């Protein structure tokens, strides 16, 4: 499986600051188990 994963830095106006959040745009929702594995790695 190949996914594009972006990182957004929330609650800041500083580059590489704030709270990092992984964002994965999806065409369709993935199974909860797969989503949990992605979250654990990011």
C-alpha positions in Angstrom: 0.0 0.0 0.0 1.3 3.5 -0.9 -0.1 6.5 0.9 0.8 10.2 0.8 1.4 11.4 4.3 1.7 15.1 5.1 2.7 16.7 8.5 0.8 19.7 9.7 2.2 21.7 12.7 -0.9 22.8 14.7 -1.1 25.6 17.3 1.9 27.5 16.0 3.1 30.0 13.5 6.7 28.7 13.8 8.2 26.2 11.3 8.7 22.8 13.0 6.9 24.1 16.1 3.6 23.3 17.7 1.9 19.9 17.8 2.7 17.8 14.7 -0.2 15.9 13.1 0.0 13.4 10.3 -2.6 13.9 7.5 -3.4 11.1 5.0 -5.9 12.1 2.3 -7.9 9.0 1.4 -10.1 8.0 -1.5 -12.0 5.7 0.8 -11.9 4.9 4.5 -9.4 2.2 5.6 -10.1 -0.5 8.1 -9.6 0.6 11.8 -6.7 -1.8 12.2 -4.8 -0.3 9.2 -5.5 3.2 10.5 -4.2 2.3 13.9 -0.9 0.9 12.4 -0.5 4.1 10.4 -1.0 6.2 13.5 1.6 4.1 15.5 4.2 4.8 12.9 3.6 8.6 12.6 
